[in-house]
């Protein structure tokens, strides 16, 4: 059964919730890398917004200057249902790049 691997790249995220991925028909997130592009420390949140509620994958994570954090490791996956929205936010303007790898529409 073939799978459709994709990515979503979002640059210079700041202090407003920013959409990384809006799920289609059951997508599996297989990687999220968050990179601080500044020379000062930042704090970030990454969450899934669903039905008016936020479900945090990471909250208040500190990323040192010019460093990155991998949120999904060791073969872990996060399945997102249709309409779920993966979002990220930083405490500092234009400070965060996010790379998300996912499988589009998991086959049954």
C-alpha positions, 0 to 999 in steps of 0.5 A: 500500500503506497503512502503519500509523504509530504512536508509543510515548511513555515518560516519566521513564526512570531507571537500569533498562532500560525497554522503549520498543517490542516489535516485532510482525511486522517494524516499522520505527522511523522516529524516536527522540527522547531528551529530558533533562528535568532541569537537569543533564547525563545519559548514556543508552544506547538498544539493541535486545535480541534473543535475550539480546544487546544491540545498541546504537543509542547508548551513553554519549550525553551529553544536556545539561540541558533538551535532546534528541537525535534518534537517527534522522535524514534518512529512516533506518529501523531494522527490528525483527523480531518479539520485538525489544525497543527499550530505553533507560536513563539514568545518573540516576533519572527523567531521560529521556523518549523518543518513538519513531515507527514503522511497525507491521507493514511490508507486503510 
